[in-house]
Amino acid sequence: MTTYRLWLAALPAPVPEAEARIFWNCKDEPTPALDEALRRAPHIYVGSWGEEHEELLPRSCRCPAARLSAWLFFKGTIDRWQAPILDPRLHDELLELLRPRPDDLPAPTAPTARAHEIRSFLSAHAGRSLIPQEEPPSADQDALSAQNP
């Protein structure tokens, strides 16, 4: 069984549309602007899920992390290729998707961030572009980010 993990990265600037298209299509092509933004972006771990948590409709996934990931994919690929901007509407949508539901299945691993920490992260990064990541930023990236805020 595959386990997926969700980290949210809050990018300070919009992602060029061509690079957003490459990112959302999981293509192995260069994305220099996105790579640099991700290297400097603050991240927060949301949680994990398995294939059994996934559903066809993005808001119907059976755990909060899967719902957030699916919704960001939807928002990043519908209408135009983009990193969704964390405006008040998206902020509220993400908080709603984070709420546990009676039909949620247990996640493979417990989230390291509690709901209030994720809420604080979203509030602190209002207006930024959000990109989901499967891997945490590396220690080398963290050291560079601390040196070059």
C-alpha angles and dihedrals in degrees: 000000000000119000118207123200129203126213118170118218119198107210119202095220138031117272116243109258094238091054092045089054091052091047097049092044091051092232122165096234129121118277103177098167093047093044091053092046091050091049090058100034125108112243136198128193112235104178147271140270142179134225090271089067095057124099134179094249112064095223092050100064113129102239133041097246092052091048092051093047093048092046093050089049089051092048092046097051108033118090092357140357110268149129100256114248114236098236123158092271095052090043090057093043092053093048090051091050090050093060113103116246129208092245095049115125121224112273118239091241131018115252116255092214121063121223092259090054091052090046089052091048091052093047092048092052101044112152094026126115116255123217124179116228131192095205131050119244110273123249089249090055091048091052091050092047091052090051095045109035 
